[in-house]
Amino acid sequence: MSEALRCNPDRPTRALLVNKRMETTMPLEIHRVTSDDIGSRRSTLAGRLVGALALTAMLFGAAPVTADDGRWVGTWTASPQPIWGADFAFPTKIPATVKDQTFRQIVRISLGGARLRLVFSNTYGDGPLTIGAVSVAPAGQQGTVSSSAIRMLTFGGKRSVAIPPGAPAVSDPVDMAADDQSRLAVSIFLPGETRLSTFHWDGRQTAWFGKGDLTLAGDFPATETTDARVLLTDVLADTPNHGAVAVIGDSITDGNGATVDADARWPDFLAKRLAPRHVAVLNAGISGARLLEDKMGVNAAARLDRDVLSQPNVRALIVLIGINDISWPGTAFASQAKRPSADAMIAGYRQLIALARARNIRVIGATLTPFDGALSGTPLDGYYDADKDALRKEVNRWIRESGAFDAVVDFDALLRDPDNNARIAPAFDSGDHLHPGDKGNMAMAEAIDLETLLGH
């Protein structure tokens, strides 16, 4: 039997979720369900576009077909978050309101296509939100684009759209050929006074505000910059595809610790590996997100349908979340909160698994990574202590050994320091002892065996 597969007569088949080029140095452990269970789950349900304003479910198998005979797949996402108050430790990094301004942001898609659709969100708005115009173009340097390459979006044939509170708005398809891994500049004009209530805080990408309608501008005369995202939540591509892999997680997945403007989050590196297989990657990470509680975004189960299950043609889900549930209590973020029990966290994971499997989506669990010394000397001093680490290890033991997931990727084993198993290895550390840096993110993506991930 291959070194990558090990059998245990008392448990389901076990394997290593690890790139074979790395298996001698990075033995990441996964657990598979029985072959009968895997076969029953291989036919995957996924979301489907219906018209211009809804995403619903459809069977996964052959390339997905929408109402206009396209082959749509989600190729980029940024999970929406509600704005928080000024009393919170982190600033929002965006103005509270804007008027007669354009916001230009850059996204790197995983799969390209012949046509694109963009999705905008008023999820946390308390009233209608009016977008006056939106354009998309291949991204140049520092927010510039070629004027001749700009394409204006429409919504039901009109250039403007009013998004009801709590709702998304999906653009009409726009003819614009885009390559895999290409970067797009999306410009959103907000004509009236607009309260910015829905955003994505940790975009890890420079974006610009400018005065007036700049959707057709090649150069962008910025009045303000940020690295947060506003309103744009999804890009869909019309392309032959074999589905998408989604990741639901916290700041480790969102990319905190990765170089800004470098697309160096671990799902970015995974997207490069999966693009030749025509599989997209959707990063549904939110910095500060928790499995069980709300604050910098709602809890994982509350956002799973919106951020993952409603995406067209999702084939597999990777779950890497829970370290903030363990570590926030007793810090400035949650000074009076009580740390959850392992049983409560396990129940939360089981709910995510059940919700995804109800759509026949394959679910991969990821162990929680080492964090000794994390955020020491910051407003989150006290993020780590020995009791919190004991809970992390108990949760990781369940993730590895329970058989609840279709597979398990052991990021804990990959990233930990051989001389201190509670601490992230210096080569992988961004410097705060919690978030991997670019090298750590690359190692995480490279370690995943793609055949096991996709259920082959």
C-alpha positions as CSV (number, residue, x, y, z in Angstrom):
1,M,0.0,0.0,0.0
2,S,1.2,3.5,-0.8
3,E,2.7,5.6,2.0
4,A,-0.2,8.0,1.4
5,L,-2.7,5.4,2.6
6,R,-2.9,3.6,5.8
7,C,-5.6,1.2,6.9
8,N,-6.9,0.6,10.3
9,P,-9.3,-2.3,10.8
10,D,-11.0,-0.6,13.7
11,R,-11.7,2.7,11.9
12,P,-12.6,3.9,8.4
13,T,-9.9,4.2,5.8
14,R,-7.2,6.8,6.7
15,A,-5.0,8.7,4.3
16,L,-2.6,11.6,4.2
17,L,-4.1,14.8,2.7
18,V,-0.7,15.9,1.5
19,N,1.0,16.6,-1.8
20,K,3.0,13.5,-2.7
21,R,6.1,15.7,-3.3
22,M,6.0,16.7,0.4
23,E,4.7,13.6,2.1
24,T,8.0,12.6,3.6
25,T,8.3,15.9,5.5
26,M,4.7,17.0,6.0
27,P,2.6,14.0,7.0
28,L,-0.8,15.6,7.1
29,E,-3.5,13.2,8.3
30,I,-6.9,12.8,6.9
31,H,-9.7,10.4,7.6
32,R,-12.1,9.1,5.0
33,V,-15.6,7.7,5.3
34,T,-16.3,4.3,3.8
35,S,-16.3,3.9,0.0
36,D,-20.1,3.4,0.0
37,D,-20.5,6.7,1.8
38,I,-18.2,8.5,-0.6
39,G,-20.0,7.1,-3.6
40,S,-23.3,8.3,-2.3
41,R,-21.9,11.9,-1.9
42,R,-20.1,12.2,-5.1
43,S,-23.1,13.6,-6.9
44,T,-23.0,17.2,-5.7
45,L,-25.8,19.7,-5.4
46,A,-24.8,23.3,-5.9
47,G,-26.3,26.7,-6.4
48,R,-27.8,27.9,-9.7
49,L,-28.4,31.3,-11.1
50,V,-32.0,32.0,-12.0
51,G,-32.6,35.2,-13.8
52,A,-30.5,38.2,-12.6
53,L,-31.3,38.4,-8.9
54,A,-31.3,34.9,-7.4
55,L,-29.1,31.9,-6.7
56,T,-30.6,28.5,-6.1
57,A,-29.5,24.9,-6.0
58,M,-29.0,22.4,-8.9
59,L,-27.4,19.0,-9.4
60,F,-23.6,18.8,-9.8
61,G,-22.4,16.5,-12.5
62,A,-22.0,17.8,-16.0
63,A,-21.2,21.5,-16.5
64,P,-23.9,23.6,-14.8
65,V,-26.5,25.2,-17.0
66,T,-28.4,28.4,-16.1
67,A,-31.5,29.9,-17.6
68,D,-29.4,31.5,-20.4
69,D,-27.5,28.3,-21.1
70,G,-24.3,29.5,-19.5
71,R,-21.8,27.4,-17.5
72,W,-21.6,29.6,-14.4
73,V,-19.3,29.1,-11.5
74,G,-18.3,31.3,-8.6
75,T,-14.7,32.4,-9.2
76,W,-14.2,35.0,-6.4
77,T,-15.9,36.0,-3.2
78,A,-15.6,38.3,-0.2
79,S,-18.0,37.5,2.6
80,P,-20.1,40.5,3.7
81,Q,-19.8,41.8,7.2
82,P,-21.8,44.4,9.2
83,I,-20.2,47.7,10.2
84,W,-19.3,47.9,13.9
85,G,-19.3,50.9,16.2
86,A,-16.5,53.2,17.1
87,D,-16.1,51.5,20.5
88,F,-14.7,48.4,18.8
89,A,-10.9,47.9,18.9
90,F,-10.4,48.0,15.1
91,P,-11.4,50.9,12.9
92,T,-13.6,50.1,9.9
93,K,-11.2,51.8,7.5
94,I,-14.0,53.2,5.4
95,P,-16.2,56.4,5.7
96,A,-19.5,56.0,7.4
97,T,-21.3,57.7,4.5
98,V,-20.4,58.7,0.9
99,K,-22.1,60.8,-1.7
100,D,-21.2,61.3,-5.4
101,Q,-18.2,59.0,-5.1
102,T,-16.8,56.0,-6.9
103,F,-15.1,53.1,-5.2
104,R,-12.6,51.1,-7.3
105,Q,-11.3,47.8,-6.0
106,I,-9.2,45.0,-7.4
107,V,-10.1,41.3,-7.4
108,R,-8.1,38.3,-8.6
109,I,-10.4,35.6,-10.0
110,S,-9.6,31.9,-9.8
111,L,-11.1,30.8,-13.1
112,G,-11.6,33.0,-16.1
113,G,-14.4,32.8,-18.7
114,A,-16.0,34.3,-21.8
115,R,-18.6,36.2,-19.7
116,L,-18.8,37.5,-16.1
117,R,-21.5,38.4,-13.6
118,L,-20.9,40.4,-10.5
119,V,-22.9,40.3,-7.3
120,F,-23.3,43.2,-4.9
121,S,-24.7,43.1,-1.4
122,N,-26.9,45.2,0.9
123,T,-27.0,42.4,3.4
124,Y,-26.7,44.7,6.5
125,G,-28.4,47.8,5.1
126,D,-31.5,49.2,6.8
127,G,-32.9,50.7,3.7
128,P,-32.5,50.5,-0.1
129,L,-29.1,51.1,-1.6
130,T,-28.8,52.7,-5.0
131,I,-25.8,52.0,-7.2
132,G,-25.6,54.5,-10.1
133,A,-23.2,52.7,-12.3
134,V,-20.7,49.8,-12.3
135,S,-17.8,49.0,-14.6
136,V,-15.3,46.2,-14.9
137,A,-12.0,46.1,-16.7
138,P,-8.7,44.2,-16.6
139,A,-6.7,45.8,-13.8
140,G,-3.6,47.9,-14.5
141,Q,-1.2,49.4,-12.0
142,Q,-2.3,51.5,-9.0
143,G,-6.0,51.4,-9.9
144,T,-5.5,52.3,-13.6
145,V,-7.3,50.6,-16.4
146,S,-7.3,50.8,-20.2
147,S,-10.3,53.0,-21.2
148,S,-10.9,50.9,-24.2
149,A,-11.2,47.7,-22.1
150,I,-13.9,49.1,-19.7
151,R,-17.2,47.3,-19.8
152,M,-20.3,48.8,-18.1
153,L,-22.6,46.4,-16.2
154,T,-26.3,46.3,-16.4
155,F,-29.0,45.0,-14.1
156,G,-32.1,43.9,-16.0
157,G,-30.9,46.0,-18.9
158,K,-30.4,49.2,-16.8
159,R,-27.1,50.7,-15.6
160,S,-28.4,51.6,-12.1
161,V,-29.9,49.3,-9.5
162,A,-31.6,49.8,-6.2
163,I,-30.9,47.0,-3.8
164,P,-33.5,46.3,-1.1
165,P,-32.2,46.0,2.5
166,G,-30.9,42.5,3.2
167,A,-30.7,41.6,-0.5
168,P,-28.1,41.0,-3.2
169,A,-28.1,42.2,-6.7
170,V,-26.7,40.1,-9.6
171,S,-25.6,41.9,-12.8
172,D,-26.6,40.8,-16.2
173,P,-23.8,38.8,-18.0
174,V,-21.2,41.0,-19.5
175,D,-19.1,39.9,-22.5
176,M,-15.6,40.1,-21.3
177,A,-13.0,37.4,-21.8
178,A,-10.9,36.9,-18.7
179,D,-8.0,34.5,-18.1
180,D,-7.6,32.2,-15.1
181,Q,-5.9,34.0,-12.2
182,S,-6.4,37.4,-13.8
183,R,-7.1,40.7,-11.9
184,L,-10.1,42.8,-12.5
185,A,-10.8,46.4,-11.5
186,V,-14.4,47.0,-10.4
187,S,-15.7,50.6,-10.1
188,I,-18.9,51.3,-8.2
189,F,-20.5,54.8,-8.4
190,L,-22.7,55.8,-5.5
191,P,-24.6,59.0,-6.6
192,G,-26.7,59.8,-3.5
193,E,-25.9,59.9,0.1
194,T,-25.1,56.3,1.0
195,R,-24.5,54.8,4.4
196,L,-21.9,52.1,4.0
197,S,-23.3,49.3,6.2
198,T,-22.1,46.2,4.4
199,F,-18.4,45.7,3.8
200,H,-15.5,43.2,4.0
201,W,-12.9,44.5,6.5
202,D,-9.7,42.6,5.7
203,G,-9.5,42.8,1.9
204,R,-5.6,42.7,1.8
205,Q,-5.9,44.7,-1.4
206,T,-5.5,48.5,-1.9
207,A,-8.8,50.2,-3.1
208,W,-9.6,53.8,-3.8
209,F,-12.4,56.3,-3.3
210,G,-12.7,59.2,-5.9
211,K,-15.0,62.1,-6.4
212,G,-17.8,61.8,-9.0
213,D,-18.6,59.1,-11.5
214,L,-15.3,57.6,-12.4
215,T,-16.6,54.3,-13.8
216,L,-15.3,55.1,-17.3
217,A,-12.0,56.7,-16.1
218,G,-8.8,55.0,-17.1
219,D,-6.7,56.9,-14.5
220,F,-8.3,57.1,-11.0
221,P,-7.8,60.4,-9.1
222,A,-8.2,59.0,-5.6
223,T,-9.2,61.1,-2.7
224,E,-8.9,58.2,-0.1
225,T,-7.5,54.7,0.0
226,T,-8.3,51.6,2.1
227,D,-7.7,47.9,2.0
228,A,-11.3,47.0,2.9
229,R,-13.9,46.0,0.4
230,V,-17.3,47.6,-0.2
231,L,-20.5,46.1,-1.6
232,L,-18.9,43.7,-4.1
233,T,-19.3,40.1,-2.8
234,D,-19.0,37.7,-5.8
235,V,-17.7,37.3,-9.3
236,L,-19.2,34.5,-11.5
237,A,-17.6,33.2,-14.6
238,D,-19.2,31.5,-17.6
239,T,-16.7,28.8,-18.4
240,P,-16.4,25.0,-18.7
241,N,-15.7,23.9,-15.1
242,H,-15.6,21.1,-12.7
243,G,-17.1,23.1,-9.8
244,A,-15.7,25.1,-7.0
245,V,-14.0,24.5,-3.6
246,A,-15.1,26.9,-0.9
247,V,-13.3,27.6,2.4
248,I,-15.1,29.0,5.4
249,G,-12.8,30.4,8.0
250,D,-11.4,33.3,10.0
251,S,-8.4,35.6,9.6
252,I,-6.0,32.7,8.8
253,T,-8.1,32.1,5.7
254,D,-8.9,35.7,5.0
255,G,-5.2,36.4,4.7
256,N,-4.3,38.5,7.8
257,G,-0.5,38.2,7.9
258,A,-0.2,37.8,4.1
259,T,1.4,40.6,2.0
260,V,-1.1,43.2,0.9
261,D,-1.6,43.4,-2.9
262,A,0.2,40.1,-3.4
263,D,-2.7,37.6,-3.5
264,A,-0.7,35.5,-1.0
265,R,-3.6,34.0,1.1
266,W,-3.5,30.2,1.3
267,P,-6.7,29.9,-0.8
268,D,-5.0,32.0,-3.4
269,F,-2.2,29.5,-3.7
270,L,-4.7,26.6,-3.7
271,A,-6.5,28.4,-6.6
272,K,-3.4,28.4,-8.7
273,R,-3.1,24.6,-8.2
274,L,-6.7,23.9,-9.0
275,A,-7.1,26.2,-12.1
276,P,-5.6,23.7,-14.5
277,R,-8.2,21.2,-13.3
278,H,-11.0,23.9,-14.1
279,V,-11.9,24.0,-10.4
280,A,-12.5,27.4,-8.8
281,V,-11.7,28.4,-5.2
282,L,-13.9,30.7,-3.1
283,N,-12.4,32.3,0.0
284,A,-15.2,32.8,2.5
285,G,-12.9,33.8,5.3
286,I,-13.7,36.7,7.6
287,S,-11.0,38.1,10.0
288,G,-12.3,37.8,13.5
289,A,-15.0,35.2,12.5
290,R,-16.1,32.6,15.0
291,L,-17.8,29.2,14.8
292,L,-20.5,30.0,17.4
293,E,-20.7,33.7,18.0
294,D,-21.2,37.0,16.1
295,K,-19.2,40.2,16.0
296,M,-16.8,40.7,13.0
297,G,-19.4,38.8,11.0
298,V,-22.1,36.4,12.0
299,N,-21.4,32.9,13.2
300,A,-20.4,30.2,10.7
301,A,-23.8,28.4,10.5
302,A,-25.6,31.7,10.1
303,R,-23.6,32.7,7.0
304,L,-23.0,29.2,5.5
305,D,-26.0,29.3,3.1
306,R,-25.2,32.8,1.9
307,D,-21.4,32.5,1.6
308,V,-21.1,28.9,0.4
309,L,-24.2,26.9,-0.3
310,S,-25.8,29.5,-2.6
311,Q,-22.7,29.6,-4.7
312,P,-23.2,27.9,-8.1
313,N,-21.6,24.4,-8.4
314,V,-19.8,24.1,-5.1
315,R,-18.1,20.7,-5.0
316,A,-16.2,20.7,-1.7
317,L,-16.1,22.8,1.5
318,I,-13.0,23.2,3.7
319,V,-13.8,24.2,7.3
320,L,-11.0,26.1,9.2
321,I,-12.6,28.1,12.0
322,G,-12.8,28.1,15.8
323,I,-9.6,29.6,17.2
324,N,-11.3,32.9,17.9
325,D,-14.1,31.1,19.9
326,I,-11.4,29.6,22.1
327,S,-9.2,32.7,22.4
328,W,-11.4,35.8,22.5
329,P,-12.8,35.2,26.0
330,G,-10.8,37.2,28.5
331,T,-9.4,39.6,25.9
332,A,-10.5,43.2,25.1
333,F,-12.7,41.7,22.4
334,A,-14.8,39.6,24.8
335,S,-13.7,40.4,28.3
336,Q,-16.8,38.9,30.1
337,A,-17.4,36.0,27.7
338,K,-17.1,32.4,28.8
339,R,-14.9,30.1,26.8
340,P,-17.0,27.4,25.0
341,S,-16.8,23.8,25.8
342,A,-15.4,21.3,23.4
343,D,-18.8,19.7,23.1
344,A,-20.4,23.1,22.1
345,M,-17.7,23.5,19.4
346,I,-18.2,19.9,18.2
347,A,-21.9,20.5,17.9
348,G,-21.2,23.6,15.8
349,Y,-18.9,21.7,13.4
350,R,-21.5,18.9,13.1
351,Q,-24.1,21.5,12.1
352,L,-21.9,22.8,9.3
353,I,-21.3,19.3,8.1
354,A,-25.0,18.5,8.1
355,L,-25.9,21.7,6.3
356,A,-23.3,21.1,3.6
357,R,-24.1,17.4,3.2
358,A,-27.8,18.3,2.7
359,R,-26.5,19.8,-0.6
360,N,-24.3,16.7,-1.2
361,I,-21.2,18.9,-0.8
362,R,-18.0,17.1,0.4
363,V,-16.7,18.5,3.7
364,I,-13.1,18.7,4.7
365,G,-12.2,19.6,8.3
366,A,-8.9,21.4,9.1
367,T,-7.2,21.3,12.5
368,L,-6.7,24.6,14.4
369,T,-3.2,25.9,14.1
370,P,-0.6,26.6,16.8
371,F,-0.8,30.0,18.6
372,D,1.5,30.1,21.6
373,G,2.5,33.7,22.1
374,A,-0.2,35.0,19.7
375,L,-0.8,38.8,19.8
376,S,1.2,39.3,23.0
377,G,1.6,43.0,23.7
378,T,-1.3,44.1,21.6
379,P,-4.9,45.0,22.6
380,L,-5.6,41.3,22.4
381,D,-3.0,40.4,25.0
382,G,-4.2,37.2,26.7
383,Y,-5.3,35.6,23.4
384,Y,-3.2,32.6,24.3
385,D,-2.9,30.7,27.5
386,A,-2.3,27.0,28.4
387,D,-6.0,26.3,29.1
388,K,-7.0,27.7,25.8
389,D,-4.4,25.6,24.1
390,A,-5.7,22.5,25.9
391,L,-9.1,23.2,24.4
392,R,-7.6,23.6,20.9
393,K,-5.9,20.3,21.2
394,E,-9.1,18.6,22.4
395,V,-11.0,20.0,19.4
396,N,-8.2,18.9,17.1
397,R,-8.3,15.4,18.5
398,W,-12.0,15.2,17.6
399,I,-11.4,16.7,14.1
400,R,-8.7,14.1,13.4
401,E,-10.3,11.0,15.0
402,S,-14.1,11.3,14.9
403,G,-14.6,10.4,11.2
404,A,-17.2,13.2,11.1
405,F,-15.6,14.9,8.1
406,D,-15.1,13.3,4.6
407,A,-11.4,14.2,5.1
408,V,-9.2,16.1,7.5
409,V,-6.2,18.3,6.6
410,D,-3.9,18.6,9.6
411,F,-2.6,22.2,9.4
412,D,-1.6,22.0,13.0
413,A,0.9,19.3,12.2
414,L,2.1,21.1,9.2
415,L,2.7,24.5,10.8
416,R,3.9,23.8,14.3
417,D,7.5,24.3,15.5
418,P,9.2,20.9,16.1
419,D,10.8,22.4,19.2
420,N,7.4,23.7,20.6
421,N,4.3,22.1,19.3
422,A,2.1,24.9,20.7
423,R,3.9,27.5,18.6
424,I,3.9,28.1,14.8
425,A,7.3,27.4,13.2
426,P,9.4,30.6,12.6
427,A,9.6,29.9,8.9
428,F,5.8,30.0,8.6
429,D,5.1,32.8,11.1
430,S,4.0,36.2,9.9
431,G,5.5,37.6,13.1
432,D,2.4,37.7,15.4
433,H,2.6,34.0,16.3
434,L,-1.0,33.4,15.0
435,H,-1.2,34.1,11.3
436,P,1.0,32.3,8.7
437,G,3.0,34.6,6.5
438,D,3.3,34.1,2.7
439,K,5.5,31.1,3.1
440,G,3.2,29.5,5.6
441,N,0.2,30.1,3.3
442,M,2.0,28.5,0.4
443,A,2.9,25.5,2.5
444,M,-0.7,25.0,3.5
445,A,-1.9,25.1,-0.1
446,E,0.9,22.9,-1.4
447,A,0.3,20.3,1.3
448,I,-3.2,19.4,0.2
449,D,-3.6,16.4,-2.0
450,L,-6.0,17.5,-4.7
451,E,-7.3,14.0,-5.5
452,T,-8.4,13.5,-1.9
453,L,-9.8,17.0,-1.7
454,L,-12.0,16.5,-4.8
455,G,-13.0,13.0,-3.7
456,H,-11.3,11.1,-6.5
